[in-house]
Amino acid sequence: MAALGGTGAKVGINYLKYYGKRALSGGSNSSLETHARELDEENASTIYDTFSKLKGGPLKLAQMLSIDKNLLPPAYANQFVQAQYSVPPLSYPLVVRTFRREFGKDPLEIFESFGREAAYGASIGQVHKASMEGVDYAVKVQYPGVAESLKSDLRVVKPIALRILGLRQRDVEKYFQEVETRLLEETDYGLELERSLHLSEASAHLPNLRFPTYHPELSSRHILTMEWIDGMPLDRFADGDATQAERDLIGQALWDFYSHQVHDLNLFHADPHPGNFLVSDNKLCVLDFGCTKQITHEFYRKLFRLLDPNLPENPALLEEALRDLDVIIASDTGKEIAQIMMLCRTWLDLLALPFRSDRFDFGDPVFLQSIYDLGEENRKADNLRTMKGERGSPDTIYVNRAFFGLYSLLGRLRARVNVALPDWLIG
C-alpha cells in the first residue's frame, strides 16, 4: 500500500506538470496531444515500475491488460507488455526457503543441479532449470506471500485500473470478482497440475502439439515441476525468418488447440500470451496452464450463437441473443438498444470473419488493424461510457481474452489456417 501510495503521488505530480504545460502551450491541438502523450508515458512508466516490483496481483493485472491493446492507451500497452517477460527475479535464499517449507529440503537435496538464477520470470512465480539423472526439469517456484496478499493487492490496485480504463466501479464489480477468482486459482499449483494433466491428455491427439511431462512427486501447492523443453519462444519464431509453410503449421496447431478446448471441452487455456508457448521441432509446445477457464454448456451455446451467420441481419434474433447474454438489460432505453445493436453488429461482422470461410489468412494486416481501430474508437466513445449497469456475463472476460489473444498471435505469425464453425451451429 505504501508503494502504491507513492506511485499515486508521482502520478499526481505528473498531472500537475501536464496542466502547467497545457496552460503555457497556447492551446493548439498538436501541443495538447503531445503533452497528453507525454503524460501517459510518464504515468505508464511509473505505474509499471511499481507493479513489476510488487509482482502478484498488480503485475498479473498488467499482463492481462497488455494482451488486448485496445483496452489501454498506447503508452500503457507498450509498458505493460513487459509483464509477459521482464520481471525482477526472486532472490535465491527465498527460493530455498520455499523448498524447505514445501519439501523440508533444499533444492540441491532433491536435484543434482539447480540454477540459482531464474531462467524465466512471471507475475505469480519464476522458473528455474534443474537436472537429475540426466533429465532436465523446469521448476516453477511461486513468489512468497502472493496468494495471501492477492485480495488486498487487487483492492488497492482497483482504483488505478479503473482510472486507466475510464470505468465506474459499480458497473464492473462482478468482473473484478471474476478476475480475482481466476488469479486466486493461479496461485494454487496443485490445481494447475490437475488441469495441466487433464488438458494435455485431452488434447494429445491434436497434430503438431507438444506438452511437457509433469512430475506430481516433485510438485506441491507452491512448486510445480515439469519436463524442460528447449525451443524458440513463439514471438521470436513469429518475428523470425520462418517459411510460410512453417507459420501455417504452427498457426494451425494453435487454432486447433483453442478450438478443441473451447468447443469440445468447454475448458480452455485462458492466458494466450507468447511467453506461454515455444516452437520446438516444428511443434507448438504449450508450457503453462496456470490460467484456465471452465464455462457451462448453457453459456457456451448463448455466446457462440453469435457466430450464426444469419444473426446480424435479423434484428429480432440479434436482440434476443444479446438479452440472453445480458448485453441488453431491462433498463435500456430504445436509443441505447439501437446503439448497442449497431455496435454489436459491427463487431460481429468483423470478429466472425475467420468463421465465414474454410481458410482464413490472419496475416492480412487490414483484419487486425480494423479490430484495433474499432476498439480504439469504442474506447473513446462518450455514448458507451455513459451507459450504466453491469452488462454481459463475467464468463465472457476470459473467453474474449482467449480469442483476442489467439487472433493477435495468429496475426503475428501471419498464419493461414483452416477454420470451421462448430458442428451444432452448422446444423
C-alpha positions in Angstrom: 0.0 0.0 0.0 2.9 2.3 0.7 4.4 1.6 -2.7 1.1 2.2 -4.5 0.5 5.4 -2.4 3.9 6.7 -3.5 3.0 5.8 -7.1 -0.2 7.7 -6.7 1.7 10.8 -5.5 4.0 10.6 -8.5 1.1 10.3 -10.9 -0.5 13.3 -9.2 2.7 15.3 -9.8 2.7 14.2 -13.4 -0.8 15.6 -13.8 0.3 18.9 -12.2 3.1 19.1 -14.7 0.7 18.3 -17.5 -1.8 21.0 -16.6 1.1 23.5 -16.3 2.3 22.6 -19.8 -1.2 23.0 -21.2 -1.6 26.4 -19.7 1.7 27.5 -21.3 1.2 25.8 -24.7 -1.3 28.2 -26.2 -3.9 25.5 -26.6 -3.0 24.3 -30.1 -4.3 20.7 -30.9 -0.8 19.4 -31.7 0.7 20.7 -28.5 -2.2 19.3 -26.4 -1.8 15.9 -28.0 2.0 16.0 -27.4 1.5 16.9 -23.7 -1.2 14.2 -23.2 1.0 11.6 -24.8 3.9 12.6 -22.5 1.6 12.4 -19.5 0.5 8.8 -20.4 4.1 7.8 -21.0 5.3 9.1 -17.6 2.3 7.6 -15.7 2.6 4.3 -17.5 6.3 4.0 -16.7 5.7 5.0 -13.1 2.9 2.5 -12.6 4.6 -0.4 -14.3 7.8 0.1 -12.3 5.8 -0.3 -9.1 3.7 -3.2 -10.4 6.8 -5.1 -11.5 8.4 -4.8 -8.1 5.2 -5.8 -6.3 4.6 -8.8 -8.6 1.5 -10.9 -7.8 -1.9 -9.3 -8.4 -0.6 -5.9 -9.7 1.8 -7.4 -12.2 -0.8 -10.1 -13.3 -3.3 -7.3 -14.0 -0.7 -5.5 -16.1 -0.1 -8.7 -18.0 -3.8 -9.3 -18.7 -4.4 -5.8 -19.9 -1.4 -6.0 -22.2 -2.9 -8.8 -24.3 -5.6 -6.6 -25.8 -4.0 -3.3 -26.9 -7.5 -1.7 -27.3 -8.1 -1.7 -23.5 -5.3 0.7 -22.9 -3.9 4.0 -24.2 -0.8 3.1 -26.3 1.7 4.3 -23.7 0.3 1.9 -21.1 0.0 -1.0 -23.6 3.7 -0.5 -24.6 4.8 -0.5 -20.9 2.6 -3.3 -19.7 3.6 -5.8 -22.4 6.9 -6.2 -20.4 4.9 -8.1 -17.8 4.9 -11.1 -20.2 8.7 -11.4 -19.9 10.6 -8.7 -18.0 10.1 -9.3 -14.3 12.6 -8.6 -11.4 13.8 -12.1 -10.1 13.1 -13.5 -6.7 16.3 -13.9 -4.6 17.7 -17.4 -4.3 17.5 -17.6 -0.5 13.8 -17.1 -0.8 13.6 -19.9 -3.3 15.4 -22.2 -0.8 13.0 -21.1 1.9 10.1 -22.1 -0.2 11.6 -25.5 -0.9 12.2 -26.1 2.8 8.7 -25.2 3.6 7.2 -27.4 0.9 9.5 -30.4 1.0 11.6 -30.0 4.1 14.7 -30.0 1.8 16.9 -27.5 -0.1 16.7 -27.7 -3.9 20.1 -29.4 -4.1 19.0 -32.1 -1.7 16.4 -33.0 -4.3 18.1 -32.2 -7.7 21.6 -32.9 -8.7 21.8 -29.3 -10.1 19.5 -26.3 -9.7 20.1 -22.9 -11.3 20.4 -20.1 -8.7 19.2 -17.6 -11.3 15.7 -17.8 -12.7 15.5 -18.9 -16.3 12.1 -17.1 -16.7 10.2 -14.7 -14.5 6.5 -14.1 -14.4 3.8 -12.4 -12.2 3.0 -15.3 -9.9 6.2 -17.3 -9.9 9.5 -17.9 -11.7 11.1 -20.9 -13.4 14.5 -22.5 -12.6 16.3 -25.1 -14.6 17.2 -28.2 -12.7 18.6 -31.7 -13.5 18.7 -35.2 -12.1 19.9 -38.5 -13.5 20.4 -37.0 -17.0 16.9 -35.4 -17.1 16.3 -31.6 -17.2 13.4 -30.1 -15.3 11.6 -26.8 -15.3 10.8 -25.9 -11.7 8.2 -23.2 -11.2 8.5 -21.6 -7.7 5.8 -19.3 -6.5 6.7 -15.9 -5.0 6.2 -16.0 -1.2 3.0 -14.5 0.0 1.4 -14.0 -3.4 -1.7 -16.0 -2.6 -2.1 -14.4 0.9 -1.8 -10.8 -0.4 -3.7 -11.2 -3.7 -7.1 -9.9 -2.5 -5.6 -6.9 -0.7 -3.4 -6.2 -3.7 -6.3 -6.1 -6.1 -8.4 -4.0 -3.7 -5.6 -1.3 -3.7 -4.9 -1.6 -7.4 -8.5 -1.4 -8.5 -8.8 2.4 -8.4 -5.7 2.7 -10.6 -7.1 0.2 -13.1 -10.5 2.0 -13.2 -8.8 5.3 -13.8 -6.7 3.9 -16.6 -9.7 2.2 -18.2 -12.1 5.0 -17.6 -14.7 2.8 -15.9 -17.1 3.1 -12.9 -16.6 0.6 -10.1 -20.3 -0.1 -9.6 -20.6 -1.2 -13.3 -17.7 -3.6 -13.2 -17.7 -5.1 -9.7 -18.7 -8.6 -10.8 -16.0 -8.6 -13.5 -13.3 -7.8 -10.9 -14.6 -10.6 -8.8 -14.2 -13.0 -11.8 -10.6 -11.8 -12.3 -9.9 -12.2 -8.6 -11.2 -15.8 -8.7 -9.1 -16.7 -11.6 -6.0 -15.1 -10.1 -6.5 -17.0 -6.8 -6.7 -20.2 -8.8 -3.4 -19.4 -10.4 -1.7 -19.4 -7.0 -2.8 -23.0 -6.5 -0.1 -25.1 -8.3 -2.0 -28.2 -7.2 -5.0 -27.1 -9.3 -2.7 -26.1 -12.1 -1.1 -29.6 -12.1 -4.5 -31.2 -12.2 -5.7 -29.1 -15.1 -2.3 -29.4 -16.9 -2.6 -33.2 -16.8 -6.3 -33.1 -17.9 -6.0 -30.7 -20.8 -2.7 -32.1 -22.1 -4.1 -35.6 -22.1 -7.4 -34.4 -23.7 -5.5 -32.6 -26.4 -2.8 -35.2 -27.1 -4.5 -36.4 -30.3 -4.2 -33.0 -32.0 -1.4 -32.8 -34.6 1.8 -30.7 -34.1 1.3 -30.1 -30.4 3.6 -31.0 -27.6 3.0 -30.8 -23.8 5.7 -31.2 -21.1 5.6 -34.3 -18.8 4.5 -33.2 -15.3 6.0 -34.6 -12.1 3.5 -34.7 -9.3 6.1 -36.3 -6.9 8.2 -33.1 -7.3 5.3 -30.7 -7.0 3.3 -29.0 -4.3 0.9 -26.1 -3.8 3.7 -23.6 -4.4 6.1 -25.5 -6.5 5.4 -27.1 -9.9 7.9 -29.4 -11.7 7.7 -30.4 -15.3 9.9 -31.5 -18.2 12.3 -28.9 -19.5 11.7 -28.2 -23.2 14.2 -26.4 -25.4 12.7 -24.3 -28.1 12.1 -20.8 -29.5 9.6 -18.5 -27.8 6.6 -18.1 -30.0 7.1 -14.3 -30.6 10.7 -14.8 -31.7 9.6 -17.6 -34.1 6.8 -15.3 -35.4 9.2 -12.3 -35.9 11.9 -14.5 -37.4 12.5 -16.0 -40.9 10.2 -19.0 -40.7 8.7 -20.0 -44.1 5.0 -19.6 -44.8 4.5 -23.3 -44.5 6.1 -23.4 -41.1 4.0 -20.4 -39.9 0.8 -22.1 -41.2 1.7 -25.3 -39.4 2.2 -23.7 -36.1 -0.8 -21.4 -36.6 -3.0 -24.3 -37.4 -1.8 -26.2 -34.3 -2.6 -23.1 -32.2 -6.1 -22.7 -33.8 -6.9 -26.4 -33.4 -5.8 -26.4 -29.7 -8.1 -23.5 -28.8 -11.0 -24.7 -31.0 -10.9 -28.2 -29.3 -10.7 -26.7 -25.8 -13.5 -24.2 -26.2 -15.9 -26.0 -28.5 -15.4 -29.6 -27.3 -14.2 -29.4 -23.7 -15.7 -26.0 -22.6 -12.4 -25.8 -20.5 -9.6 -23.8 -22.0 -6.2 -22.2 -21.6 -7.0 -18.6 -20.9 -3.6 -17.0 -21.0 -2.6 -16.8 -24.6 0.4 -14.5 -24.4 3.5 -15.6 -26.4 5.6 -16.4 -23.3 3.4 -19.4 -22.6 4.4 -21.1 -25.9 7.5 -22.5 -27.5 8.2 -23.8 -31.0 10.4 -26.9 -31.0 11.0 -29.4 -33.8 8.1 -27.9 -35.8 5.7 -28.4 -33.0 3.9 -25.9 -30.8 4.7 -26.5 -27.1 2.2 -25.4 -24.5 4.0 -24.6 -21.3 1.6 -23.1 -18.8 -1.9 -24.0 -17.7 -2.0 -21.7 -14.7 -4.9 -19.7 -16.0 -7.8 -21.8 -17.3 -11.5 -21.2 -17.5 -14.4 -23.6 -17.3 -17.7 -22.5 -18.9 -21.1 -24.1 -18.7 -22.6 -25.7 -21.8 -25.6 -23.3 -21.5 -23.4 -20.2 -21.5 -21.3 -21.6 -24.4 -24.4 -22.0 -26.6 -25.6 -18.5 -25.7 -22.3 -16.9 -26.6 -21.4 -18.8 -29.7 -24.9 -18.4 -31.0 -23.5 -15.0 -32.1 -21.5 -16.8 -34.8 -24.7 -17.7 -36.6 -24.2 -16.0 -40.0 -28.0 -15.2 -40.1 -28.0 -13.3 -36.8 -26.6 -9.9 -37.8 -29.2 -9.5 -40.5 -32.2 -10.5 -38.2 -32.7 -7.7 -35.7 -35.2 -9.6 -33.6 -32.9 -12.7 -33.3 -29.9 -10.5 -32.6 -31.7 -8.6 -29.8 -32.9 -11.9 -28.3 -29.3 -13.2 -28.3 -28.0 -10.0 -26.7 -30.7 -10.1 -24.0 -29.8 -13.7 -23.2 -26.2 -12.6 -22.6 -27.3 -9.5 -20.5 -25.7 -7.2 -23.0 -29.0 -5.5 -23.4 -30.6 -5.0 -20.0 -34.1 -4.2 -18.8 -33.4 -0.5 -18.0 -32.1 0.3 -21.5 -33.9 2.9 -23.5 -34.9 2.5 -27.1 -32.0 4.7 -28.1 -29.5 2.7 -26.1 -30.8 -0.6 -27.5 -30.3 0.8 -31.0 -26.7 1.9 -30.2 -25.9 -1.5 -28.7 -27.4 -3.4 -31.7 -25.4 -1.3 -34.2 -22.2 -1.7 -32.2 -22.6 -5.5 -31.8 -23.5 -5.9 -35.5 -20.3 -4.1 -36.4 -18.2 -6.2 -34.1 -19.8 -9.4 -35.2 -19.2 -8.6 -38.9 -15.5 -8.1 -38.1 -14.7 -10.8 -35.4 -16.7 -13.5 -37.2 -14.8 -13.1 -40.5 -12.5 -16.0 -39.8 -15.5 -18.3 -39.5 -17.1 -17.2 -42.8 -14.7 -19.1 -44.9 -13.0 -22.5 -44.9 -9.5 -20.9 -44.7 -8.5 -17.6 -43.3 -5.4 -15.5 -43.7 -4.6 -13.9 -40.3 -1.5 -12.3 -42.0 -3.8 -9.8 -43.7 -2.8 -6.6 -41.9 -6.2 -5.0 -42.6 -8.0 -7.5 -40.4 -6.2 -6.9 -37.2 -5.8 -3.2 -37.8 -9.6 -3.0 -38.3 -10.0 -4.7 -34.9 -7.6 -2.2 -33.2 -9.1 0.8 -34.9 -12.7 -0.2 -33.9 -11.5 -0.9 -30.4 -9.8 2.5 -30.1 -13.0 4.2 -31.5 -15.1 2.4 -28.9 -12.7 3.2 -26.1 -13.1 6.9 -26.7 -16.9 6.8 -27.4 -18.7 9.0 -24.9 -22.1 7.3 -25.5 -20.6 4.0 -24.4 -19.0 5.4 -21.3 -22.3 6.9 -20.1 -24.3 3.7 -20.4 -25.0 2.4 -16.9 -25.3 -1.1 -15.5 -23.3 -4.4 -15.5 -23.5 -5.8 -19.0 -22.8 -9.3 -20.0 -21.8 -12.4 -18.0 -18.4 -12.3 -16.3 -17.7 -15.5 -18.1 -17.2 -13.5 -21.3 -14.0 -11.9 -19.9 -11.8 -14.9 -20.3 -13.4 -16.2 -23.5 -12.8 -12.8 -25.0 -9.3 -12.8 -23.6 -8.6 -16.2 -25.2 -9.9 -15.2 -28.6 -8.3 -11.7 -28.8 -5.0 -13.3 -27.7 -5.5 -16.1 -30.3 -6.2 -13.6 -33.1 -3.2 -11.5 -32.0 -0.8 -14.5 -32.0 -2.1 -15.7 -35.4 -1.7 -12.2 -36.8 1.9 -12.0 -35.5 2.5 -15.4 -37.1 1.0 -14.3 -40.3 -0.6 -17.7 -40.5 -3.2 -19.1 -42.8 -5.5 -21.6 -41.0 -8.3 -23.9 -41.8 -11.3 -22.7 -39.9 -14.8 -24.1 -39.4 -17.9 -23.3 -37.4 -18.9 -25.6 -34.6 -20.9 -28.5 -35.9 -24.0 -27.6 -33.8 -24.1 -24.2 -35.5 -23.7 -25.6 -39.0 -26.5 -28.0 -38.3 
